[in-house]
């Protein structure tokens, strides 16, 4: 006869409600761990999937994901000429928030270096990669856009030709992929009145200069679009991605480019480390702290519940001692109840999590290692929380059964 099982059946309602409560608490602990993993995955997703060996960014910056980086567009050709470089691509990345369908739409815009990169590496649920240099977009499914839907960004309208999955920025925003030219057009878009005022300011500066007085024809050029004025540089890009040729050493190529005074170079591993220690570091620590606190709370709650269950059967424990039952029988009963509570709570947490976690706004990634680690933690919690009940049971005297 198993005393723990009989006692559970006797208090089935209370035990079931307790198991559900513990399960909900463990589900939150499990979710915190999953959000932590998802945060790391989202932070390093682009650098891992793009597959660049080196990132060439603005001097003394940590790259386009951690902070603003601006490099001239012609840097692409300088990098491509370095010995050991198999290929170089432009990279433009920024976040915009617009209104679409009466709702705010926040997009992390990623520019693809057309025509070398059309987004073939992007995991697609539907649609296709980009097929032309302008006005097409691949949108992540979290943006809520449909295939073929048209989205106005800046002065142009873009058609969604592909729906991607798990393409998120480190802040959890869905990524929209367009060409570099379109990404720059979106980034540097200004209202028409601002363009007119800038042209008037150019003309005014020219009229005040001696060169403008000697060559009035130059003043007329001030009213032309900025792209057609040779003295104005092309829009800057965020970074240049470098693919090192087979057989070449990444360190040697990085050292050559790092010698230039206007740029810094980061390897893929360094870029990932900068991301994890920079933009997501505080979030990681906060999630870890919450997870630890919830684990402590779960331990305290289970200990109090088992202590209460032990108090309810003090008379029965005293009677068992009076008839000569060894202490191991009583210890086993309390410990088995604690383990049953932990196992049921863990099972409820896992089953509910499979239904609830996909609806979270941030990705929740549950790995087998994390689940096994949490199972061991729950096992430890169950044993630890049973100690309070065991301590109280050991203090019961057999003669209390006669009172």
ROGUBA-262802 format. One record per residue (C-alpha): y, z, x; residue number from 1; residue in one letter. Coordinates in Angstrom, 2 decimals. Example, Ala and Ser with C-alpha at 12.3 -4.5 7.8 and 13.67 -1.06 7.14 Angstrom:
ATOM         Y         Z         X    nr   rest
ATOM     -4.50      7.80     12.30     1      A
ATOM     -1.06      7.14     13.67     2      S
This chain:
ATOM         Y         Z         X    nr   rest
ATOM      0.00      0.00      0.00     1      X
ATOM      3.38     -1.04      1.39     2      X
ATOM      5.96      1.64      0.59     3      X
ATOM      8.90     -0.60      1.43     4      X
ATOM      7.74     -3.28     -1.03     5      X
ATOM      7.17     -0.72     -3.81     6      X
ATOM     10.59      0.82     -3.26     7      X
ATOM     12.22     -2.63     -3.33     8      X
ATOM     10.48     -3.44     -6.62     9      X
ATOM     11.63     -0.08     -7.99    10      X
ATOM     15.26     -0.86     -7.09    11      X
ATOM     15.05     -4.64     -7.44    12      X
ATOM     18.45     -5.13     -9.09    13      X
ATOM     20.39     -3.14     -6.54    14      X
ATOM     18.46     -4.65     -3.65    15      X
ATOM     19.02     -8.22     -4.94    16      X
ATOM     22.76     -7.74     -5.40    17      X
ATOM     22.97     -6.19     -1.94    18      X
ATOM     21.10     -9.15     -0.42    19      X
ATOM     23.47    -11.60     -2.14    20      X
ATOM     26.51     -9.68     -0.85    21      X
ATOM     25.13     -9.61      2.69    22      X
ATOM     24.30    -13.31      2.35    23      X
ATOM     27.88    -14.18      1.38    24      X
ATOM     29.21    -12.18      4.31    25      X
ATOM     26.78    -13.85      6.73    26      X
ATOM     27.70    -17.25      5.27    27      X
ATOM     31.32    -16.63      6.33    28      X
ATOM     30.12    -15.58      9.79    29      X
ATOM     28.01    -18.75      9.94    30      X
ATOM     30.95    -20.84      8.74    31      X
ATOM     33.27    -19.37     11.37    32      X
ATOM     30.81    -20.41     14.06    33      X
ATOM     30.53    -23.89     12.52    34      X
ATOM     34.30    -24.31     12.33    35      X
ATOM     34.50    -23.22     15.98    36      X
ATOM     32.01    -25.94     16.93    37      X
ATOM     33.82    -28.46     14.76    38      X
ATOM     37.13    -27.61     16.40    39      X
ATOM     35.70    -28.30     19.85    40      X
ATOM     34.00    -31.51     18.65    41      X
ATOM     37.20    -32.82     17.06    42      X
ATOM     39.27    -31.95     20.14    43      X
ATOM     37.03    -33.92     22.52    44      X
ATOM     35.91    -36.62     20.08    45      X
ATOM     38.27    -39.39     21.14    46      X
ATOM     37.95    -38.86     24.87    47      X
ATOM     34.16    -38.91     24.59    48      X
ATOM     33.89    -41.90     22.25    49      X
ATOM     36.49    -44.11     23.90    50      X
ATOM     34.57    -43.78     27.15    51      X
ATOM     37.46    -44.12     29.61    52      X
ATOM     36.70    -42.83     33.11    53      X
ATOM     40.35    -42.07     33.91    54      X
ATOM     43.51    -41.40     31.89    55      X
ATOM     46.81    -42.42     33.49    56      X
ATOM     49.64    -40.47     31.85    57      X
ATOM     53.28    -39.52     32.43    58      X
ATOM     53.86    -37.53     35.61    59      X
ATOM     53.17    -33.78     35.28    60      X
ATOM     51.94    -34.01     31.69    61      X
ATOM     48.53    -33.13     30.31    62      X
ATOM     47.96    -36.35     28.42    63      X
ATOM     48.72    -37.80     24.99    64      X
ATOM     46.51    -35.35     23.06    65      X
ATOM     48.07    -32.20     24.49    66      X
ATOM     51.77    -33.23     24.62    67      X
ATOM     54.10    -36.21     24.53    68      X
ATOM     53.35    -38.76     27.24    69      X
ATOM     55.46    -41.89     27.86    70      X
ATOM     54.63    -44.58     30.43    71      X
ATOM     55.98    -48.16     30.68    72      X
ATOM     53.88    -50.91     29.15    73      X
ATOM     53.73    -52.82     32.46    74      X
ATOM     51.78    -49.90     33.98    75      X
ATOM     48.71    -51.60     32.51    76      X
ATOM     48.99    -54.48     34.98    77      X
ATOM     49.65    -52.19     37.95    78      X
ATOM     46.55    -50.17     37.17    79      X
ATOM     44.40    -53.26     36.63    80      X
ATOM     45.26    -54.44     40.17    81      X
ATOM     43.91    -51.27     41.83    82      X
ATOM     40.65    -51.84     43.76    83      X
ATOM     37.67    -50.38     41.89    84      X
ATOM     39.18    -50.77     38.40    85      X
ATOM     36.94    -52.83     36.11    86      X
ATOM     39.31    -52.73     33.13    87      X
ATOM     42.47    -51.09     31.80    88      X
ATOM     43.59    -50.66     28.21    89      X
ATOM     46.80    -49.51     26.55    90      X
ATOM     46.73    -46.31     24.53    91      X
ATOM     49.20    -45.28     21.83    92      X
ATOM     48.69    -42.11     19.80    93      X
ATOM     50.95    -40.23     17.41    94      X
ATOM     50.90    -38.55     14.00    95      X
ATOM     52.85    -39.65     10.93    96      X
ATOM     53.15    -38.26      7.42    97      X
ATOM     54.05    -40.59      4.58    98      X
ATOM     53.75    -40.64      0.81    99      X
ATOM     51.02    -42.77     -0.71   100      X
ATOM     50.17    -42.86     -4.40   101      X
ATOM     52.53    -39.97     -5.06   102      X
ATOM     50.68    -37.72     -2.59   103      X
ATOM     51.46    -36.83      1.06   104      X
ATOM     49.34    -38.81      3.51   105      X
ATOM     49.07    -37.48      7.07   106      X
ATOM     47.56    -39.93      9.58   107      X
ATOM     46.86    -39.65     13.29   108      X
ATOM     47.68    -43.22     14.33   109      X
ATOM     45.62    -44.59     17.22   110      X
ATOM     46.58    -47.91     18.81   111      X
ATOM     43.81    -50.21     20.01   112      X
ATOM     44.49    -52.50     22.96   113      X
ATOM     44.11    -55.88     21.25   114      X
ATOM     42.20    -58.13     21.88   115      X
ATOM     40.11    -56.19     24.41   116      X
ATOM     39.52    -53.39     21.93   117      X
ATOM     39.01    -54.23     18.26   118      X
ATOM     37.40    -50.92     17.35   119      X
ATOM     33.77    -51.99     17.77   120      X
ATOM     32.95    -48.50     19.08   121      X
ATOM     34.20    -46.80     15.90   122      X
ATOM     31.37    -45.50     13.62   123      X
ATOM     31.88    -47.33     10.32   124      X
ATOM     30.61    -46.36      6.88   125      X
ATOM     31.89    -49.60      5.37   126      X
ATOM     33.93    -52.65      6.31   127      X
ATOM     34.46    -54.15      9.76   128      X
ATOM     36.48    -53.78     12.99   129      X
ATOM     39.95    -55.32     13.29   130      X
ATOM     40.01    -59.11     13.13   131      X
ATOM     43.70    -59.82     13.73   132      X
ATOM     46.57    -58.44     15.77   133      X
ATOM     48.67    -57.21     12.86   134      X
ATOM     48.53    -55.52      9.48   135      X
ATOM     44.90    -54.29      9.51   136      X
ATOM     43.68    -50.69      9.71   137      X
ATOM     40.45    -48.74     10.10   138      X
ATOM     40.84    -45.44      8.22   139      X
ATOM     38.71    -42.30      8.37   140      X
ATOM     37.05    -41.34      5.10   141      X
ATOM     38.92    -37.99      5.02   142      X
ATOM     42.17    -39.90      4.41   143      X
ATOM     40.88    -40.82      0.95   144      X
ATOM     41.70    -44.52      1.32   145      X
ATOM     39.45    -47.21     -0.13   146      X
ATOM     38.27    -50.44      1.46   147      X
ATOM     40.84    -53.14      0.79   148      X
ATOM     43.58    -50.64     -0.13   149      X
ATOM     47.08    -51.41      1.11   150      X
ATOM     49.16    -48.72      2.83   151      X
ATOM     52.84    -49.01      3.64   152      X
ATOM     53.81    -47.54      7.02   153      X
ATOM     57.31    -48.24      8.26   154      X
ATOM     58.51    -51.65      7.16   155      X
ATOM     55.04    -53.22      6.99   156      X
ATOM     51.99    -52.93      4.75   157      X
ATOM     48.53    -52.50      6.27   158      X
ATOM     45.20    -53.37      4.66   159      X
ATOM     42.25    -51.02      5.14   160      X
ATOM     39.43    -53.22      6.49   161      X
ATOM     37.07    -50.44      7.65   162      X
ATOM     36.15    -46.89      6.67   163      X
ATOM     35.10    -44.68      9.59   164      X
ATOM     33.35    -41.31      9.68   165      X
ATOM     34.09    -38.22     11.78   166      X
ATOM     37.17    -39.76     13.37   167      X
ATOM     39.47    -36.74     13.34   168      X
ATOM     42.26    -35.49     15.57   169      X
ATOM     42.20    -32.04     17.19   170      X
ATOM     44.33    -30.75     14.28   171      X
ATOM     41.83    -32.07     11.71   172      X
ATOM     43.90    -35.07     10.55   173      X
ATOM     42.07    -38.30      9.78   174      X
ATOM     42.63    -41.09     12.30   175      X
ATOM     43.93    -44.51     11.32   176      X
ATOM     43.23    -47.21     13.91   177      X
ATOM     45.57    -50.19     14.26   178      X
ATOM     46.53    -52.39     17.18   179      X
ATOM     48.91    -51.10     19.85   180      X
ATOM     51.67    -53.42     18.62   181      X
ATOM     51.37    -52.08     15.08   182      X
ATOM     51.13    -48.47     16.30   183      X
ATOM     54.40    -48.92     18.22   184      X
ATOM     56.03    -50.55     15.21   185      X
ATOM     55.07    -47.52     13.12   186      X
ATOM     56.13    -45.04     15.80   187      X
ATOM     59.55    -46.53     16.54   188      X
ATOM     60.41    -47.63     13.03   189      X
ATOM     64.01    -46.79     12.06   190      X
ATOM     65.98    -47.51      8.86   191      X
ATOM     68.02    -50.72      8.66   192      X
ATOM     71.30    -48.81      8.69   193      X
ATOM     70.30    -47.08     11.94   194      X
ATOM     69.57    -50.50     13.49   195      X
ATOM     72.99    -51.80     12.42   196      X
ATOM     74.77    -48.76     13.85   197      X
ATOM     72.88    -49.08     17.14   198      X
ATOM     73.93    -52.75     17.47   199      X
ATOM     77.54    -51.84     16.76   200      X
ATOM     77.34    -49.11     19.41   201      X
ATOM     75.94    -51.62     21.91   202      X
ATOM     78.80    -54.01     21.21   203      X
ATOM     81.35    -51.22     21.58   204      X
ATOM     79.91    -50.20     24.93   205      X
ATOM     79.99    -53.82     26.08   206      X
ATOM     83.64    -54.26     25.08   207      X
ATOM     84.62    -51.20     27.09   208      X
ATOM     82.87    -52.45     30.22   209      X
ATOM     84.46    -54.80     32.75   210      X
ATOM     81.48    -57.17     32.56   211      X
ATOM     81.95    -57.53     28.81   212      X
ATOM     85.62    -58.36     29.26   213      X
ATOM     84.83    -61.11     31.78   214      X
ATOM     81.88    -62.54     29.83   215      X
ATOM     82.55    -62.22     26.06   216      X
ATOM     79.30    -64.07     25.31   217      X
ATOM     77.40    -60.96     26.34   218      X
ATOM     78.94    -59.07     23.43   219      X
ATOM     77.32    -61.50     21.00   220      X
ATOM     73.87    -60.63     22.40   221      X
ATOM     74.43    -56.98     21.46   222      X
ATOM     73.89    -57.91     17.80   223      X
ATOM     70.47    -59.48     18.49   224      X
ATOM     67.18    -57.58     17.98   225      X
ATOM     66.41    -55.25     20.89   226      X
ATOM     63.17    -57.13     21.66   227      X
ATOM     65.12    -60.32     22.41   228      X
ATOM     67.53    -58.67     24.87   229      X
ATOM     66.03    -58.94     28.34   230      X
ATOM     67.85    -55.88     29.69   231      X
ATOM     66.10    -53.58     27.18   232      X
ATOM     62.58    -52.55     28.16   233      X
ATOM     59.59    -52.91     25.87   234      X
ATOM     58.52    -49.82     23.87   235      X
ATOM     56.60    -47.35     25.98   236      X
ATOM     52.95    -46.47     25.48   237      X
ATOM     51.23    -43.06     25.59   238      X
ATOM     48.73    -43.69     28.38   239      X
ATOM     46.54    -46.23     30.14   240      X
ATOM     42.76    -45.89     29.94   241      X
ATOM     40.83    -46.96     33.02   242      X
ATOM     37.20    -48.04     33.29   243      X
ATOM     35.94    -47.81     36.87   244      X
ATOM     33.77    -50.64     38.18   245      X
ATOM     30.07    -49.96     38.86   246      X
ATOM     29.61    -48.75     42.42   247      X
ATOM     33.22    -47.61     42.79   248      X
ATOM     33.99    -43.92     43.16   249      X
ATOM     36.09    -42.40     40.38   250      X
ATOM     37.69    -39.96     42.83   251      X
ATOM     38.92    -42.74     45.14   252      X
ATOM     40.43    -44.76     42.27   253      X
ATOM     42.10    -41.61     40.90   254      X
ATOM     43.52    -40.74     44.33   255      X
ATOM     45.02    -44.23     44.70   256      X
ATOM     46.77    -44.12     41.32   257      X
ATOM     47.83    -40.48     41.75   258      X
ATOM     49.81    -41.47     44.83   259      X
ATOM     52.32    -43.23     42.57   260      X
ATOM     55.31    -41.03     41.84   261      X
ATOM     55.66    -41.75     38.10   262      X
ATOM     52.16    -40.97     36.78   263      X
ATOM     49.40    -38.36     36.78   264      X
ATOM     45.68    -39.11     36.54   265      X
ATOM     43.02    -37.11     34.70   266      X
ATOM     39.30    -37.73     34.59   267      X
ATOM     37.47    -37.55     31.28   268      X
ATOM     36.19    -34.05     32.09   269      X
ATOM     39.67    -32.87     33.09   270      X
ATOM     41.15    -34.29     29.90   271      X
ATOM     38.56    -32.44     27.81   272      X
ATOM     39.24    -29.20     29.70   273      X
ATOM     43.00    -29.58     29.18   274      X
ATOM     42.45    -30.12     25.47   275      X
ATOM     40.24    -27.06     25.08   276      X
ATOM     42.57    -24.84     27.13   277      X
ATOM     45.71    -26.20     25.51   278      X
ATOM     46.14    -27.22     21.86   279      X
ATOM     42.98    -25.56     20.51   280      X
ATOM     42.77    -22.50     22.77   281      X
ATOM     44.45    -20.05     20.36   282      X
ATOM     42.47    -21.36     17.40   283      X
ATOM     39.23    -20.90     19.33   284      X
ATOM     40.13    -17.31     20.24   285      X
ATOM     41.20    -16.52     16.69   286      X
ATOM     37.97    -17.87     15.20   287      X
ATOM     35.93    -15.95     17.77   288      X
ATOM     37.79    -12.72     16.93   289      X
ATOM     37.26    -13.19     13.17   290      X
ATOM     33.58    -13.88     13.73   291      X
ATOM     33.19    -10.70     15.80   292      X
ATOM     35.03     -8.60     13.19   293      X
ATOM     32.92    -10.00     10.35   294      X
ATOM     29.74     -9.24     12.31   295      X
ATOM     30.88     -5.62     12.80   296      X
ATOM     31.75     -5.36      9.10   297      X
ATOM     28.33     -6.71      8.13   298      X
ATOM     26.70     -4.08     10.35   299      X
ATOM     28.71     -1.26      8.79   300      X
ATOM     28.04     -2.44      5.24   301      X
ATOM     24.30     -2.77      5.81   302      X
ATOM     24.19      0.66      7.45   303      X
ATOM     26.00      2.27      4.50   304      X
ATOM     23.76      0.51      1.99   305      X
ATOM     20.57      1.57      3.75   306      X
ATOM     21.93      5.10      4.07   307      X
ATOM     22.62      5.16      0.32   308      X
ATOM     19.13      3.85     -0.45   309      X
ATOM     17.70      6.59      1.80   310      X
ATOM     19.72      9.28     -0.02   311      X
ATOM     18.28      8.11     -3.34   312      X
ATOM     14.74      8.75     -2.18   313      X
ATOM     15.14     11.97     -0.19   314      X
ATOM     12.86     13.78     -2.65   315      X
ATOM     10.17     11.12     -2.23   316      X
ATOM     10.48     11.31      1.58   317      X
ATOM     10.14     15.11      1.46   318      X
ATOM      7.06     14.74     -0.73   319      X
ATOM      5.53     12.28      1.73   320      X
ATOM      6.08     14.77      4.55   321      X
ATOM      4.60     17.57      2.44   322      X
ATOM      1.35     15.66      1.89   323      X
ATOM      1.12     14.94      5.62   324      X
ATOM      2.46     11.39      5.92   325      X
ATOM      3.34     10.66      9.58   326      X
ATOM      6.94      9.91     10.53   327      X
ATOM      6.05      6.34     11.45   328      X
ATOM      5.29      5.59      7.78   329      X
ATOM      8.77      6.73      6.74   330      X
ATOM     10.42      4.96      9.68   331      X
ATOM      8.49      1.79      8.90   332      X
ATOM      9.61      1.86      5.25   333      X
ATOM     13.30      2.08      6.12   334      X
ATOM     13.08     -0.45      8.95   335      X
ATOM     11.13     -2.93      6.80   336      X
ATOM     13.76     -2.69      4.07   337      X
ATOM     16.50     -3.33      6.62   338      X
ATOM     14.67     -6.36      8.00   339      X
ATOM     14.00     -7.68      4.50   340      X
ATOM     17.68     -7.30      3.66   341      X
ATOM     18.68     -9.16      6.83   342      X
ATOM     16.16    -11.99      6.32   343      X
ATOM     17.12    -12.49      2.67   344      X
ATOM     20.82    -12.36      3.52   345      X
ATOM     20.39    -14.92      6.30   346      X
ATOM     18.40    -17.24      4.02   347      X
ATOM     21.01    -16.99      1.25   348      X
ATOM     23.79    -17.64      3.79   349      X
ATOM     22.09    -20.76      5.11   350      X
ATOM     21.26    -22.22      1.68   351      X
ATOM     24.73    -21.57      0.26   352      X
ATOM     26.33    -22.89      3.43   353      X
ATOM     24.56    -26.24      3.09   354      X
ATOM     26.24    -26.65     -0.31   355      X
ATOM     29.65    -25.17      0.49   356      X
ATOM     30.44    -26.20      4.09   357      X
ATOM     30.71    -29.99      3.42   358      X
ATOM     33.65    -29.22      1.10   359      X
ATOM     35.65    -27.38      3.78   360      X
ATOM     38.87    -29.11      4.93   361      X
ATOM     37.74    -28.77      8.57   362      X
ATOM     34.41    -29.98      9.90   363      X
ATOM     31.70    -27.31     10.02   364      X
ATOM     29.02    -28.13     12.60   365      X
ATOM     25.91    -25.95     12.59   366      X
ATOM     23.77    -26.43     15.69   367      X
ATOM     20.21    -25.18     16.07   368      X
ATOM     21.27    -23.00     19.00   369      X
ATOM     24.02    -21.34     16.96   370      X
ATOM     21.67    -20.76     14.02   371      X
ATOM     19.06    -19.22     16.32   372      X
ATOM     21.72    -17.04     17.95   373      X
ATOM     22.95    -15.83     14.55   374      X
ATOM     19.36    -15.10     13.50   375      X
ATOM     18.96    -12.86     16.55   376      X
ATOM     22.27    -11.18     15.77   377      X
ATOM     21.13    -10.54     12.17   378      X
ATOM     17.88     -9.09     13.52   379      X
ATOM     19.86     -6.76     15.76   380      X
ATOM     22.20     -5.83     12.89   381      X
ATOM     19.22     -4.99     10.66   382      X
ATOM     17.64     -2.72     13.27   383      X
ATOM     20.96     -1.09     14.16   384      X
ATOM     21.98     -0.49     10.54   385      X
ATOM     18.61      1.16      9.78   386      X
ATOM     19.25      3.90     12.36   387      X
ATOM     21.63      5.82     10.08   388      X
ATOM     19.05      5.90      7.28   389      X
ATOM     16.28      6.84      9.71   390      X
ATOM     18.41      9.66     11.11   391      X
ATOM     18.94     11.07      7.63   392      X
ATOM     15.26     10.71      6.72   393      X
ATOM     14.16     12.58      9.84   394      X
ATOM     16.32     15.56      8.83   395      X
ATOM     14.50     15.98      5.51   396      X
ATOM     12.24     19.07      5.44   397      X
ATOM      8.92     19.01      3.56   398      X
ATOM      9.80     22.12      1.54   399      X
ATOM     12.69     20.20     -0.09   400      X
ATOM     10.07     18.52     -2.28   401      X
ATOM      9.47     21.90     -3.99   402      X
ATOM     13.14     22.60     -4.75   403      X
